[in-house]
Amino acid sequence: MRCVLPEEVDLQDLMMHFCRNEILPRLPKPIPLILIDGDSGTGKTTLSQKLYFSAPHIFSNPIALDDCLEKNKRYYFSYLNFDLLSAKIKEASRFQRVPIIEGIQALKVAEKLILKDFFHIYVCEYSFISSPNILRVPQPELFDDSVSAEEFISKHVVDSPLREELVSYHKEYHPERCANLLIRRIIET
């Protein structure tokens, strides 16, 4: 069965409702740091912003890993400024707010920063996990237990400097399988 929303529904309001009524009740108490993981274009930034706005008395402004990258670099993880990222996390904690960190390779970042107490949300598209010029992985196959995510990424990722990093990250961390909350965002194609 498919639910069709009337045209008058504000999708921003719907996202806020989802954060308040679906995500917040699932978080452990006290709420730890929130990691929002997923590939480019899956809605991590939008989700982090809506989660913040759904409870600004609880959460800090989201911290985007992309904002901690050295500019014009071809790879990702090795060019993250971890001092800047640590300072942003400390700043959020100083005001007694729960930090929200969003970006690709979030579990690897958490390991590097020795973050142990966090709630991991993995966001993916339902019809395709897609990043412009990076991923084109059919969703049903990605969650087929007989085929690993890294096998699909290695077959379907368009050659780019991030390819090796993404394959390695999915192979080592299996973020789509070990998340505390997996959000499959339905995309009409």
N, C-alpha and C positions, 0 to 999 in steps of 0.2 A: 504494500500500500504506500502511496506517495502523498505527502502533504504539500498542498500548494498554498502559498501565502497570498493573501489579498494584496493588491498594489499599495494600499495605504500603510502597510506595516513598515515602520522605520527600522532598517537593518541594524542601525547603531543601537537603538533601544533593545532590539532582540539580543544583540551581543552582550549588552549590560545585564539583561535579564539572565542570560546563560551564565555569566560570571557570578552573579549574586546567588542564583538558585541551583546551579549545577556544580560549579567549581568550589566556591567558598565552603559549602557544607562538607565537601570531601577532604578538606585540608585538616591535618592533625592539629591538635591544640597542645601547647602553643604552636602557632604557625611558624615553621622554620623559613629559611631563605627559599625562594621560589626560583627554579631553573626552568626556562621555557626553551626547548630545543626543537629542531626541525630544519628542513632544508630551506633554501631561499624561496621566497614567494608563497610559503604555506600559511602565513598569517601570524607568525610569532610576535611581530611588533604590534599589530592590531590587538591581539589577545593580551599582551602585556599592558598596553594602554587601557584597555577596557577593564582589566582586572584591577588596575590601580584606581581608575575612576569609580569602580563599583564599591570601593572601600578605602578612600584616601586617608582615613584615620588609622588604617592598619598598614598599608603598603607605602613604600617610597616610590618616587618617580622611577619608572623602569630604567635599567641600565642596559644599553645595547652594546654587545660586544663589538659590533662594527664601529662604534664611536671610540673604541680603545685600540683601533688598528693604526699602525703607521701608514701614511698615505702612499698610494701608488705602488703597492707591493703585489707580487703575483701569487703569493701563498697566504695562508690565513694564520694558523696557530702560532707559527714562529715569529709573526710580526704583531702579535698582541702586546700591548703595553700593560703588563701585569701590575706594575706599580700604580698606574693610573686606575686600573680596575679595582685594586685593593683599596685605594683611597676612596673611590666612589662607594664601595660596600661599607667601609667604616663610617663614611658621612651619613649614609642612610641609617645605619644602626645607631649612630649618635643621637638621632632624633627619635629613637625608639620606634622605628618603622621597619617593617619586614622588607628586605631588598628583593626586587624582582630582576633577575638577570636573563636576558634573551639573546639568542644567537646560535649559530651552527657550532657544533662540537662542544656543547655546553658541559657534558660529563667530563670531557678531557680537561676543560678549563677548571672545573670543580676539583678534579684530582690535582692539578698543578697548584691550585691555591690551598690545597688541603682542607677543602670544605667537606664536612662530614654530615652535617645536619641540614638536609635540604629536601624539598618536594620537587620531583622531576616530572614536568609535563612535556610530552612529545607531540608535536602537531604535524600532521601529514594530510595530504589531499586524498580524498577517497577515490576519485577516478584516475588521478595520476599524481605521483610525487613529482613536482616539476620545478626546476630552477632554470631561468633563461640560459640556454647554451650549456647547462650543466647536467641536469637530470631529465630523463623521460622514462620513468619506470612505471609500467602498469601496476596499479595498486593491488589487485587481487593476488598477483603473483608475488608481490613483496612480502605478504603475510602468509604465504604458503610455507608451512614448516619444512617442506622438502627442499626448498631453495632459500639460501641465505640472502640477506639484503646486500651484502658485499658482492655476491656473485652477480646480482642484477645491476648494481651500480657499475661494476667493471664492464658489463656488456653494453649498458645503455647510456652511460655518462659520456657526453661529448668530450673529446679531448680538450682539456683545460688544465691550468696549473692546480686547480682545486681537486681534480679527479683523484689523484693518488691520496691526498689527504682524506677525502670523503670515504673512499674505499677502506682505507686503513682505520678510520674512525668507526665506521659501521662494523667492520670485522672485529675490532677489539672491544667495543663498548656495547654493541647491539642496542642502541638507544630506543628503537621502536618496540623492543620486547621487554626492556627492564624499566620502562617508565612507570611512575606511580599512577599517572593518568595519561591515557592515549586519546588524543582528539583527532578523529578522522573528519576532516573538513570536506563536505561534499561540493564538488566543482562540476558545473554543467560544461560539457565539452561539445 
